[in-house]
Amino acid sequence: MTRAGALGLVIGLAACGGASAPGSEPTPHAGPAPAVAVRRGDLVDRVVLTGDLIPAPAGTIDLQVPAVDRDVSIRWLAEDGATVAAGDRVIEFDNAAFTEGLEGKHLAALEAETTARNAEAIAVIALADKESELKQHEIELVKAQLKAEIPADLLSAHDGQQNQLDRSRAASAVEKAKRDLVATRDSDALEGHVRTLARDKAKRIVDDAEHGIHALVITAPRAGVVVIADHPWQGRKFQIGDNMWPGFTIARLPDATHAMEVHADLSDVDDGRVAIGMAGTCTLDAYPADPVACTVSELTPVARDKSKVSLRRVFAITLTLAKLDTTHQRPGMSVKVVLTRPPLTGALLVPRGALVFADDEAGKVARAHMATGELREVTLGPCDAQTCAIETGLAEGEPVSP
């Protein structure tokens, strides 16, 4: 074939739509997904969740932020799941706010004590002076009385009158000395009370600071396993550096003789699939070959936000384990939860992918995507991971588009 003929053949092939080279496959084109007919069948409704092994409240000791007059920061924290003996340190809070100025508080207390003792010594001396003055006046009164009792015919009129006047003056001096002594005692008592208050206040300030420093170290009241509590709004466990107020639980020390619980979350889209009393199995991720029977014991009636930074809403579930295994079960372990509802037989089944969910004034609405493109409202029954049961809205054999 000449070069001109070959060129003409290539142009002709291109004009015919670009036939594939010998031996190559044609390029497939994406088309609509094939329709699936609504069918009848059996549905085993299983709810699979993940949770954490948590010690039961009975016998658990909460280790809380001590009752101090300010928020405190965690300076040291035992590891989650650590084994401790009685008296071992578990939590230590930053005590800088309490140690700051402690030496000055000690000096203030010492100064108050010294001032009180000096004032007491001065008061004792002043009181002794008043008592001595009173005795001196009483002696002068006795002398004046003796002179005043000398018969008048033995003295001149002037001397007799002078003796009587001296007795009156001595009696007045005694009364005045008595009043001064009583006033001094009352004044000393009042000032002593004030000094005692000042001394006690200074000592109490020191005691409070030292007590606060001592209270900021939390030790284990008994041997056990430390379980670090969850931060109330961070969606994680407490860690070093967190600030918290008095009364908040930072860690727990469960009683190893009590059963464990499993805490899990159920997504709000699965509302109604779990009920109290529902049975299933709980399997520790660390021991996948040893499932343990468990039962739903608590279920919150209202979904709550998973955390402040998450848009997910969940129902909190508590499951009770059928047996206690202190060898394998440790607080904080992750758990796979499988809850099985009674199987549904002879139900109308459609793929989950053929359903569209939306919210309206009446609540959540489910619609089936028909093969014709129509969206038809349906009433859903139970669902598993791939299939949903339809109660109303579809008939057996109708085509839907996943």
MOZI-V213618 format. One record per residue. N is the residue number from 1. RES is the residue in one letter. PSI is psi in radians with two decimals (* if undefined). OMEGA is omega in whole degrees, 0 to 359 (NA if undefined). Layout:
[[N/RES/PSI/OMEGA] [N/RES/PSI/OMEGA]]
This chain:
[[1/M/2.39/179] [2/T/2.84/179] [3/R/-0.67/180] [4/A/-0.65/179] [5/G/-0.72/179] [6/A/-0.72/179] [7/L/-0.69/179] [8/G/-0.63/178] [9/L/-0.73/179] [10/V/-0.77/180] [11/I/-0.65/180] [12/G/-0.69/178] [13/L/-0.70/179] [14/A/-0.66/180] [15/A/-0.44/180] [16/C/0.15/175] [17/G/0.17/175] [18/G/1.21/180] [19/A/2.61/181] [20/S/2.66/176] [21/A/2.64/181] [22/P/2.35/177] [23/G/-0.17/180] [24/S/2.73/180] [25/E/2.55/176] [26/P/2.57/180] [27/T/2.13/180] [28/P/2.66/177] [29/H/2.35/179] [30/A/2.36/178] [31/G/3.13/179] [32/P/2.58/179] [33/A/2.50/181] [34/P/2.53/179] [35/A/2.61/178] [36/V/2.31/181] [37/A/2.45/173] [38/V/2.28/185] [39/R/2.87/174] [40/R/2.51/180] [41/G/-3.03/181] [42/D/2.49/180] [43/L/2.11/174] [44/V/1.93/184] [45/D/1.88/177] [46/R/2.37/176] [47/V/2.08/181] [48/V/2.17/182] [49/L/2.88/170] [50/T/2.49/182] [51/G/-3.02/180] [52/D/2.54/177] [53/L/2.13/185] [54/I/2.41/176] [55/P/2.49/178] [56/A/2.60/182] [57/P/-0.56/183] [58/A/2.20/178] [59/G/-0.07/181] [60/T/2.36/178] [61/I/2.18/177] [62/D/2.28/176] [63/L/1.92/191] [64/Q/2.88/173] [65/V/2.24/184] [66/P/2.86/182] [67/A/1.40/174] [68/V/2.98/189] [69/D/0.43/180] [70/R/2.91/173] [71/D/2.65/183] [72/V/2.75/181] [73/S/2.48/179] [74/I/2.08/181] [75/R/-0.56/180] [76/W/2.52/184] [77/L/2.31/177] [78/A/2.71/180] [79/E/2.55/177] [80/D/2.21/181] [81/G/0.03/180] [82/A/2.51/177] [83/T/2.23/182] [84/V/2.71/174] [85/A/2.87/178] [86/A/2.26/180] [87/G/-0.19/178] [88/D/2.56/178] [89/R/2.33/179] [90/V/-0.79/181] [91/I/2.47/172] [92/E/2.19/181] [93/F/2.74/179] [94/D/2.18/183] [95/N/0.26/184] [96/A/-0.67/182] [97/A/-0.39/182] [98/F/-0.58/179] [99/T/-0.43/179] [100/E/2.15/178] [101/G/0.13/181] [102/L/-0.68/179] [103/E/-0.70/177] [104/G/-0.63/178] [105/K/-0.65/176] [106/H/-0.74/179] [107/L/-0.70/178] [108/A/-0.72/179] [109/A/-0.70/178] [110/L/-0.70/178] [111/E/-0.72/178] [112/A/-0.69/179] [113/E/-0.77/180] [114/T/-0.77/179] [115/T/-0.74/181] [116/A/-0.74/181] [117/R/-0.74/178] [118/N/-0.76/180] [119/A/-0.64/178] [120/E/-0.71/179] [121/A/-0.75/178] [122/I/-0.70/180] [123/A/-0.67/178] [124/V/-0.73/179] [125/I/-0.78/180] [126/A/-0.69/179] [127/L/-0.68/178] [128/A/-0.66/178] [129/D/-0.76/179] [130/K/-0.70/178] [131/E/-0.70/178] [132/S/-0.70/178] [133/E/-0.69/178] [134/L/-0.78/180] [135/K/-0.69/179] [136/Q/-0.76/179] [137/H/-0.61/178] [138/E/-0.66/176] [139/I/-0.75/178] [140/E/-0.62/179] [141/L/-0.73/179] [142/V/-0.77/179] [143/K/-0.77/181] [144/A/-0.64/179] [145/Q/-0.70/179] [146/L/-0.74/178] [147/K/-0.64/182] [148/A/-0.33/181] [149/E/-0.04/176] [150/I/2.31/181] [151/P/2.47/183] [152/A/-0.49/182] [153/D/-0.17/178] [154/L/-0.12/183] [155/L/2.82/173] [156/S/2.84/180] [157/A/-0.69/182] [158/H/-0.77/181] [159/D/-0.66/179] [160/G/-0.76/179] [161/Q/-0.64/180] [162/Q/-0.66/178] [163/N/-0.73/180] [164/Q/-0.70/180] [165/L/-0.69/179] [166/D/-0.65/179] [167/R/-0.74/179] [168/S/-0.73/179] [169/R/-0.71/180] [170/A/-0.70/179] [171/A/-0.72/178] [172/S/-0.68/179] [173/A/-0.66/178] [174/V/-0.79/180] [175/E/-0.74/180] [176/K/-0.70/179] [177/A/-0.66/177] [178/K/-0.77/180] [179/R/-0.70/178] [180/D/-0.68/180] [181/L/-0.76/179] [182/V/-0.76/180] [183/A/-0.69/179] [184/T/-0.75/178] [185/R/-0.77/180] [186/D/-0.74/180] [187/S/-0.74/179] [188/D/-0.69/180] [189/A/-0.77/180] [190/L/-0.84/180] [191/E/-0.61/177] [192/G/-0.68/178] [193/H/-0.74/178] [194/V/-0.75/179] [195/R/-0.66/179] [196/T/-0.73/178] [197/L/-0.78/180] [198/A/-0.72/180] [199/R/-0.76/179] [200/D/-0.66/179] [201/K/-0.80/179] [202/A/-0.70/179] [203/K/-0.67/180] [204/R/-0.63/177] [205/I/-0.74/178] [206/V/-0.79/181] [207/D/-0.74/179] [208/D/-0.73/179] [209/A/-0.77/180] [210/E/-0.67/177] [211/H/-0.71/178] [212/G/-0.73/179] [213/I/-0.77/180] [214/H/-0.69/183] [215/A/-0.31/182] [216/L/-0.02/172] [217/V/1.96/183] [218/I/2.16/179] [219/T/2.81/181] [220/A/2.16/179] [221/P/-0.25/178] [222/R/2.93/178] [223/A/2.59/179] [224/G/-2.89/181] [225/V/2.26/182] [226/V/2.28/175] [227/V/1.97/179] [228/I/2.31/182] [229/A/2.85/178] [230/D/2.45/174] [231/H/2.33/188] [232/P/-0.41/181] [233/W/0.04/179] [234/Q/-0.17/179] [235/G/0.53/180] [236/R/3.03/177] [237/K/2.75/177] [238/F/2.61/178] [239/Q/2.92/181] [240/I/2.37/180] [241/G/-0.27/179] [242/D/2.45/175] [243/N/2.41/181] [244/M/2.79/184] [245/W/2.81/180] [246/P/2.47/178] [247/G/-0.30/180] [248/F/2.41/178] [249/T/2.14/180] [250/I/-0.63/181] [251/A/2.86/179] [252/R/2.65/177] [253/L/1.63/184] [254/P/2.79/175] [255/D/2.08/185] [256/A/-0.28/181] [257/T/-0.13/179] [258/H/2.68/182] [259/A/2.75/177] [260/M/2.85/174] [261/E/2.80/174] [262/V/2.21/176] [263/H/2.19/181] [264/A/2.91/179] [265/D/2.37/176] [266/L/2.16/181] [267/S/2.54/182] [268/D/-0.33/177] [269/V/-0.28/178] [270/D/0.42/180] [271/D/2.28/178] [272/G/-0.18/182] [273/R/-0.24/181] [274/V/2.45/179] [275/A/2.75/177] [276/I/2.36/182] [277/G/-0.17/180] [278/M/2.33/184] [279/A/2.76/178] [280/G/-2.75/179] [281/T/2.52/175] [282/C/2.14/184] [283/T/2.14/176] [284/L/2.30/179] [285/D/-0.50/180] [286/A/-0.33/180] [287/Y/1.26/186] [288/P/-0.30/182] [289/A/0.04/184] [290/D/1.23/178] [291/P/2.61/180] [292/V/2.34/178] [293/A/2.45/180] [294/C/2.80/184] [295/T/2.46/177] [296/V/2.07/181] [297/S/-0.46/180] [298/E/2.54/178] [299/L/2.09/181] [300/T/2.43/183] [301/P/-0.36/184] [302/V/2.39/177] [303/A/2.55/179] [304/R/2.84/177] [305/D/2.41/178] [306/K/-0.73/175] [307/S/3.03/181] [308/K/-0.41/183] [309/V/0.14/181] [310/S/2.53/177] [311/L/-0.10/181] [312/R/2.52/175] [313/R/2.41/187] [314/V/2.74/169] [315/F/2.33/179] [316/A/2.27/182] [317/I/2.40/173] [318/T/2.26/180] [319/L/2.43/179] [320/T/2.26/179] [321/L/2.57/183] [322/A/-0.41/182] [323/K/2.75/178] [324/L/2.23/179] [325/D/1.63/184] [326/T/-0.25/179] [327/T/-0.72/185] [328/H/-0.63/187] [329/Q/2.07/180] [330/R/2.40/180] [331/P/2.42/178] [332/G/-0.17/179] [333/M/2.56/177] [334/S/2.55/188] [335/V/2.41/171] [336/K/2.19/182] [337/V/2.23/176] [338/V/2.00/178] [339/L/2.28/184] [340/T/2.19/175] [341/R/2.81/176] [342/P/2.40/182] [343/P/2.55/179] [344/L/2.09/184] [345/T/2.55/176] [346/G/0.51/181] [347/A/2.71/171] [348/L/2.17/187] [349/L/2.41/174] [350/V/2.67/177] [351/P/2.56/176] [352/R/-0.59/182] [353/G/-0.28/180] [354/A/0.06/183] [355/L/2.49/177] [356/V/2.29/182] [357/F/2.49/179] [358/A/2.90/178] [359/D/2.38/171] [360/D/-2.93/184] [361/E/-0.49/182] [362/A/-0.14/181] [363/G/-2.64/181] [364/K/2.36/180] [365/V/2.35/177] [366/A/2.42/178] [367/R/2.48/178] [368/A/2.38/178] [369/H/1.81/183] [370/M/2.79/179] [371/A/-0.41/180] [372/T/-0.12/184] [373/G/-0.16/180] [374/E/2.54/171] [375/L/1.98/185] [376/R/2.28/180] [377/E/2.39/181] [378/V/2.84/174] [379/T/2.12/184] [380/L/2.57/167] [381/G/-2.61/178] [382/P/2.78/178] [383/C/2.64/165] [384/D/-2.86/185] [385/A/-0.50/185] [386/Q/-0.40/192] [387/T/2.60/174] [388/C/2.55/174] [389/A/2.41/180] [390/I/2.19/179] [391/E/-0.77/179] [392/T/2.72/174] [393/G/-0.35/180] [394/L/2.76/176] [395/A/2.71/180] [396/E/2.33/178] [397/G/-0.24/178] [398/E/2.44/182] [399/P/2.36/174] [400/V/2.76/183] [401/S/1.96/180] [402/P/*/NA]]
